[in-house]
Each structure stands twice: as C-alpha cells, then as structure tokens.
Amino acid sequence: MHPIVIIGTGLAGFNTVKEFRKLDKETPIVMLTADDGRNYSKPMLSAGFTKEKTADDLCMATPEKVAEQFNVDVRTGVHVAGIDAANKRVLLPDDHLDYSKLVLALGADTWTPPLEGDAVGEVFSVNDLMDYGKFRAAVDGKKTVTILGGGLIGCEFANDLSNGGFQVSLVEPMGRCLPLLLPEQASEAVGRGLAELGVQFHFGPLAKAVHHGENGQLVTELSDGSKLESDVVLSAIGLRPRIGMAKEAGL
Ligand SMILES: Cc1cc2nc3c(=O)[nH]c(=O)nc-3n(C[C@H](O)[C@H](O)[C@H](O)COP(=O)(O)OP(=O)(O)OC[C@H]3O[C@@H](n4cnc5c(N)ncnc54)[C@H](O)[C@@H]3O)c2cc1C
C-alpha cells in the first residue's frame, strides 16, 4: 500500500501526524519538507530576543525525533515540484513518490514589496526557523533595524527587537499600528506601548527603495522623500498562502 504523504512539517503537517497517530499507529506516512525539518513554534520567532533564544534554542524536536515518536518517514531538504493527481503521485526533482492520500501543509510565502535599490537583496524576512537563524546572525553586534510593515509580525518584531536592545524604526503606510486588525483606539495603545520602548514610527509613506549607504549602513528611501539609515532592514509586509501547486494540479 502506498503511504499517506504529507508535504510540510510545520504546525499543520506536524499536528496532522500527531492527531492521526492517536487513531492509527500503523499506516505508513511519509513527510516531505523543503526545509531542515526541525520542529519549532513559529510565534516564538518574533519573541526570540525578549526570551534570548537562538534558532537552536527554539528547536523543539529534530526530524529524527519526530520520525521515531510518530513512526513516520521524514525526508528533509526535498522540494516537491508538483502533483500528478490523476496518478496519485508527487513529483520530486529527480523522482516521484506515489501516495494513497495526500495532505498539503505548505504554509505561506512572504510577500516582498516591489522595492528598488542596490541593497534589496539584503532585506530580510523571517518566516521559518532557518530565516530566523540567518536574521539573528545578521543583527549580531548591530544596533539599528528598520522594519517595513506595522501589522502583527512587524509590531511583534518591533517589540522584540526593542527588548533586545535595538533601536527600531517602523514604516507603516496605513498610518497606525495593526491597521487591518484593530480599531483606532486600540492601535494607538499599541503604538504608545512601542513608542515607550523607543520605536520610531514613520506612518503614511511607502518604502520605495533600499540602497547601500556609507559605513555599511542601509538606506531605506520612503515615498515622502525621507531616508532612514539602519544596519539591517526587515520586511514584514505580509504572507500569501502557497496554493500554486494545488492550482497547477487542478485541485
Ligand atoms: C514571525 C511569525 C510570528 C507569528 N506569530 C503568530 C502568533 O502569535 N499567533 C498565531 O496564531 N500565528 C502566528 N503566526 C502564524 C503561524 O505561526 C502560522 O500560520 C503557522 O505556523 C503556519 O503553519 P503551517 O504548518 O501552515 O506552515 P509552515 O510552518 O510554514 O510549514 C510549511 C511547510 O511546508 C514546507 N514546504 C513548502 N513548500 C514546499 C515544497 N514545495 N516542497 C516541500 N515542502 C514544502 C516547508 O518546508 C514547511 O515544512 C506567526 C508567523 C510568523 C512568521
């Protein structure tokens, strides 16, 4: 019998396995993930400086441990290229894998704004544990961070990085913190709390470009003509569900 195949070892994939194994201990399961398969809590990625946690500290279980605990075959570093739904197989870079049932637990991609400038490639986003490890390495020994986006993740990072001793500038075109989530009064309360931590807000303009400046600094250019200098730029503009593979498969 072909295994159940789960693509993704994040919260959705992991909890599917955990709950399924309460009912069925035997049916073969293969979990595929493009990343390193370490189990972690994603909300902790924006609380790591407050709690002084490195990427390794945030790892709750290795893929080997998950495999043993739930009697599953976890394959890491495998980027699934597509689904052949008619023949019930997932397409791997050089091979394929047949399934009896398929679970898509693919998560979301970060959305990067259409920025100009010669330092766009150095703008970070933090959407998984591997990103978090790279971001922590990048801010090590640095003092200033510009955050693009004042939604949930931008505000959480503003709070966390301030607690970690960084001077934070936050750019939010919609004019207040958490504009899509909170009414004005509550937004103001969040903004006041972050301002007390030292966060400097740039409400109204859009980020237009990120350039290399002097002395290794990055310069974020805003649509109102102002320029923000910082050591590191973090984009927290938004996430889009990874539905491309399902669409291509006609699901
Ligand atoms: C910084 C941050 C803070 C957050 N804070 C909160 C919070 O406080 N409260 C809250 O409710 N939510 C929060 N969220 C959102 C929440 O954490 C996520 O919605 C949730 O973790 C997503 O889980 P997932 O399993 O769907 O995706 P993920 O955990 O992203 O897992 C996706 C998996 O799919 C794999 N994958 C994707 N494409 C392929 C492919 N082609 N081939 C193979 N594998 C593939 C990846 O490798 C990964 O294993 C936060 C998110 C972030 C980024």
The ligand as an SDF file (V2000), in Angstrom:
LIG
                    3D

 53 58  0  0  0  0  0  0  0  0999 V2000
    7.1740   35.5890   12.9090 C   0  0  0  0  0  0  0  0  0  0  0  0
    5.8040   34.9500   12.9650 C   0  0  0  0  0  0  0  0  0  0  0  0
    5.0480   35.0750   14.1320 C   0  0  0  0  0  0  0  0  0  0  0  0
    3.7770   34.5120   14.2010 C   0  0  0  0  0  0  0  0  0  0  0  0
    3.0600   34.6470   15.3460 N   0  0  0  0  0  0  0  0  0  0  0  0
    1.8340   34.0740   15.4380 C   0  0  0  0  0  0  0  0  0  0  0  0
    1.0650   34.1680   16.6450 C   0  0  0  0  0  0  0  0  0  0  0  0
    1.4940   34.7900   17.6100 O   0  0  0  0  0  0  0  0  0  0  0  0
   -0.1490   33.5580   16.6820 N   0  0  0  0  0  0  0  0  0  0  0  0
   -0.6520   32.8640   15.6040 C   0  0  0  0  0  0  0  0  0  0  0  0
   -1.7600   32.3060   15.6950 O   0  0  0  0  0  0  0  0  0  0  0  0
    0.0480   32.7670   14.4610 N   0  0  0  0  0  0  0  0  0  0  0  0
    1.2720   33.3470   14.3620 C   0  0  0  0  0  0  0  0  0  0  0  0
    1.9820   33.2490   13.1890 N   0  0  0  0  0  0  0  0  0  0  0  0
    1.3920   32.4710   12.0920 C   0  0  0  0  0  0  0  0  0  0  0  0
    1.5020   30.9440   12.3470 C   0  0  0  0  0  0  0  0  0  0  0  0
    2.6870   30.6740   13.0400 O   0  0  0  0  0  0  0  0  0  0  0  0
    1.4750   30.2150   11.0280 C   0  0  0  0  0  0  0  0  0  0  0  0
    0.2390   30.4770   10.4080 O   0  0  0  0  0  0  0  0  0  0  0  0
    1.6330   28.6890   11.1530 C   0  0  0  0  0  0  0  0  0  0  0  0
    2.7670   28.3570   11.9180 O   0  0  0  0  0  0  0  0  0  0  0  0
    1.7500   28.1000    9.7720 C   0  0  0  0  0  0  0  0  0  0  0  0
    1.9520   26.7010    9.8720 O   0  0  0  0  0  0  0  0  0  0  0  0
    1.9490   25.8120    8.5760 P   0  0  0  0  0  0  0  0  0  0  0  0
    2.2070   24.4070    9.0090 O   0  0  0  0  0  0  0  0  0  0  0  0
    0.7200   26.1000    7.7830 O   0  0  0  0  0  0  0  0  0  0  0  0
    3.1780   26.3660    7.6920 O   0  0  0  0  0  0  0  0  0  0  0  0
    4.7560   26.2960    7.9680 P   0  0  0  0  0  0  0  0  0  0  0  0
    5.0650   26.1140    9.3940 O   0  0  0  0  0  0  0  0  0  0  0  0
    5.3500   27.4620    7.2650 O   0  0  0  0  0  0  0  0  0  0  0  0
    5.1880   24.9600    7.2400 O   0  0  0  0  0  0  0  0  0  0  0  0
    5.2110   24.8510    5.8390 C   0  0  0  0  0  0  0  0  0  0  0  0
    5.9610   23.5920    5.4910 C   0  0  0  0  0  0  0  0  0  0  0  0
    5.7970   23.3250    4.1090 O   0  0  0  0  0  0  0  0  0  0  0  0
    7.0600   23.0070    3.5410 C   0  0  0  0  0  0  0  0  0  0  0  0
    7.0100   23.2910    2.1040 N   0  0  0  0  0  0  0  0  0  0  0  0
    6.5020   24.3960    1.4930 C   0  0  0  0  0  0  0  0  0  0  0  0
    6.6110   24.2630    0.1590 N   0  0  0  0  0  0  0  0  0  0  0  0
    7.1780   23.0480   -0.0790 C   0  0  0  0  0  0  0  0  0  0  0  0
    7.5250   22.3130   -1.2510 C   0  0  0  0  0  0  0  0  0  0  0  0
    7.2860   22.7740   -2.4950 N   0  0  0  0  0  0  0  0  0  0  0  0
    8.0930   21.0810   -1.0990 N   0  0  0  0  0  0  0  0  0  0  0  0
    8.3030   20.5740    0.1360 C   0  0  0  0  0  0  0  0  0  0  0  0
    7.9830   21.2100    1.2660 N   0  0  0  0  0  0  0  0  0  0  0  0
    7.4290   22.4320    1.1650 C   0  0  0  0  0  0  0  0  0  0  0  0
    8.0460   23.8500    4.3330 C   0  0  0  0  0  0  0  0  0  0  0  0
    9.3600   23.3690    4.1890 O   0  0  0  0  0  0  0  0  0  0  0  0
    7.4670   23.6640    5.7430 C   0  0  0  0  0  0  0  0  0  0  0  0
    7.8960   22.4390    6.2860 O   0  0  0  0  0  0  0  0  0  0  0  0
    3.2470   33.8190   13.0830 C   0  0  0  0  0  0  0  0  0  0  0  0
    4.0070   33.7000   11.9050 C   0  0  0  0  0  0  0  0  0  0  0  0
    5.2770   34.2680   11.8410 C   0  0  0  0  0  0  0  0  0  0  0  0
    6.0760   34.1560   10.5540 C   0  0  0  0  0  0  0  0  0  0  0  0
  1  2  1  0
  2  3  1  0
  2 52  2  0
  3  4  2  0
  4  5  1  0
  4 50  1  0
  5  6  2  0
  6  7  1  0
  6 13  1  0
  7  8  2  0
  7  9  1  0
  9 10  1  0
 10 11  2  0
 10 12  1  0
 12 13  2  0
 13 14  1  0
 14 15  1  0
 14 50  1  0
 15 16  1  0
 16 17  1  0
 16 18  1  0
 18 19  1  0
 18 20  1  0
 20 21  1  0
 20 22  1  0
 22 23  1  0
 23 24  1  0
 24 25  2  0
 24 26  1  0
 24 27  1  0
 27 28  1  0
 28 29  2  0
 28 30  1  0
 28 31  1  0
 31 32  1  0
 32 33  1  0
 33 34  1  0
 33 48  1  0
 34 35  1  0
 35 36  1  0
 35 46  1  0
 36 37  1  0
 36 45  1  0
 37 38  2  0
 38 39  1  0
 39 40  1  0
 39 45  2  0
 40 41  1  0
 40 42  2  0
 42 43  1  0
 43 44  2  0
 44 45  1  0
 46 47  1  0
 46 48  1  0
 48 49  1  0
 50 51  2  0
 51 52  1  0
 52 53  1  0
M  END
$$$$
